[in-house]
Amino acid sequence: MTREEKSLVIKELTAELANNANIYLADISGLNAGTTSDLRRAAFKANVKLAVVKNTLLEKAMEASERDFGELPTVLKGNTSVMYSETGNVPAKLIKTFRKKSDKPLLKGAFIEEAVYIGDEQLDMLVDIKSKEELIGEIVGLLQSPAKNVISALKSGGGTIAGIIKTLSEKSE
């Protein structure tokens, strides 16, 4: 690979790192061609972009990026695949589901919305991360529940008060 080609790849990687808030680094070495194709298909279906990169080029792209990747460049050893996703927990779920059939891919690290996670032991925690839409849904549900409780209390109490008034008016006659 010539110097110009490397420079172009670094620019492309830097742009990908800038455009994606959720970046996973995984080790898929040792997977045969069929299993790798299955992983790529599963990633495509889950709307996850999967790319195999050279560690040195990815490290230079991280340095050129305006983001702070913390200790993430330290995991760039051996084979590295990068997963880009719009939703923070989708690649983690993909890895966990895929591991039911195989012992790979291994999570090296992740960069989720400005937070850095290092190591495969972080996978379960990353699976449990809620997406922005899920959090908004929960907040809306929490905000609606007090209003629903008040309305139902008024409806049930309203029926009771009307019944009491009717009973009292009938007694006075």
PyMOL commands that set and color helices and strands:
alter all, ss='L'
color gray80, all
select helices_A, chain A and resi 3-19+33-45+55-64+72-75+90-98+120-127+132-172
alter helices_A, ss='H'
color red, helices_A
select strands_A, chain A and resi 22-27+49-53+80-85+106-112+115-118
alter strands_A, ss='S'
color yellow, strands_A
deselect
rebuild
show_as cartoon
